[in-house]
Amino acid sequence: MSTFSERIRNGVITENPIFVQVLAMCPTLAVTSSVVDAAGMGMASTVVLIGSNVIISLIRKLVPDKIRIPAYITVIATFVTLIQFLLAGFVPSLYKSLGIFIPLIVVNCVILGRAESFAGKNKVFPSLFDAIGMGLGFTIALVILGSIRELLGAGSILGFKVFGNSFEPAIMMVLAPGAFITLGILMALLNQRSINKTNKVNYKIAHFHEIDPVTGECTGCGSCAHSCKR
C-alpha cells in the first residue's frame, strides 16, 4: 500500500508530467480547449500507459538491450491501436474531436519515458502503480487546463453555461495563445508555491536554536549575533 501511495503522489504531485516535467506539450496545448477532450485524451493515455507498463515490465528480461526502444514502441502502438478502435466504435464524437492526437499517443514522451525509466527496470506491480500515478497526474493536469480554457473561452463547463448572458467569452482562450497563457500562469503559480515552501523550510533551519541546558546559551545555528537565553 505504501508503494501504491508513493507512486500515486509521485505521478500527481512530485513528478507531474505536465506541470513539473513539462512533457507531452503537443497534446497538452492542442486538446485542452474543452474538458471533454482533455479528459478523453487523459483517460486514453492512462489506459495505454497502464497496459504498456505492465507488458514491458513482464518482458523486460526477454528483450535485448539494443532493441528495447523499438520493442517498447511496438507494445505501446498495440495498445494505442486498440484504444483507437474502441473510441471509433463506442465514442465516435470524441474520436473525431481528438483526431490525429489519438495515434500520436504512440510517441507521447510520458508513456515512452515511463517505459524506459521505470517499467523496463522494475517488477509488474510497482510498474502498474507508477502508470496509474502518472496517468492520473496527466489527466488531472489536462482537465484543469481544459476547465479554465473552456470556462473563460466559452463561459461554460461540459456544455453547461456558468456565467450569464452578459458574459463575453474570451475567444483567445480556446485558441493556441490561450493554451500557452493558461499553462504558463499555472506553472508560474505552482513554481512560486514550491519556492515559498522551500524558503520557509530553509528559514526554519537557519533560525533553529538549541539551548544549552546548563548555560542557557544558544548552541544550535552558530550565526546568532547574541546569546539566546531561555
Disulfide bonds with the S-S distance in Angstrom:
none
